């Protein structure tokens, strides 16, 4: 199953992805979003919410 992955170098720490995650799998770590792969359900809600498009789905 694919899970969300954040390109930390492009993340602006806006937290839009955190607010969009229905399972609360995203948190801020070192001023960038971090996805807990064990909690991510692969719904892709965060991907469409990211204003800088730094989140993608990976297997």
Secondary structure as the mmCIF struct_conf table of DSSP 4:
data_model
#
loop_
_struct_conf.conf_type_id
_struct_conf.id
_struct_conf.beg_label_comp_id
_struct_conf.beg_label_asym_id
_struct_conf.beg_label_seq_id
_struct_conf.end_label_comp_id
_struct_conf.end_label_asym_id
_struct_conf.end_label_seq_id
STRN STRN1 UNK A 3 UNK A 6
TURN_TY1_P TURN_TY1_P1 UNK A 8 UNK A 10
HELX_RH_AL_P HELX_RH_AL_P1 UNK A 16 UNK A 20
TURN_TY1_P TURN_TY1_P2 UNK A 22 UNK A 23
STRN STRN2 UNK A 26 UNK A 29
TURN_TY1_P TURN_TY1_P3 UNK A 30 UNK A 31
STRN STRN3 UNK A 32 UNK A 35
TURN_TY1_P TURN_TY1_P4 UNK A 37 UNK A 39
HELX_RH_AL_P HELX_RH_AL_P2 UNK A 45 UNK A 49
TURN_TY1_P TURN_TY1_P5 UNK A 51 UNK A 52
STRN STRN4 UNK A 55 UNK A 58
#
